Amino acid sequence: MFDNVKPIGISARAAAEVKKIMQTKNIPADYGLRLGIKGGGCGGVALMIGFDKQKPTDLAYEVDGIPVYVEKKHTMYLIGKEVDFYEDADAKGFLFAEAK
């Protein structure tokens, strides 16, 4: 089910927030964290995060008990990145940063 390759990391802070969301928002048990891209062409690509079922074309791995799915053709855009979570007085959310 899971591959050893992990093209993108997830910080401990982001993993804790993902687990919290999965528990409080009733994400189905057979869903995992989907990381990938959307867009392309002249406008470039935008990195995305969401929850989804595993697809046959996915690279699958696990981070801190969270199943992570990345469409194999998206891995070149994600290598060297890490998902982090920030929270301050004005805003909170996930961000993609260069891996530490």
C-alpha positions, 0 to 999 in steps of 0.5 A: 500500500505505501511506498518508501519514497517521500517527495514532500515532508510534513512538519510535526505542527502540520501533521498535528493539525491534519489529525485534528481536522480529520477527527473534527471534520468527519473525514472518512476513514478511507481518505488520506491527505492529498498533496499535489498541484493544480493549474499549469501552462502560462499561469504556472502551478499552484500547490494544493492540499486536501483529503481524498481516496487513494488512486491507482496513479498515486505515490502513497506513504505515511507520515505520523500515522497519516496516509499521504497521497501524491499523484506520481506525475506531480512529484517533480513539483513537490520534491524538496518542499515541506507542508507546515502550519502557521497560526498567529493573531491575524491568520492560520493555515497550511503553507508549502515551504522549502524542506529544512 
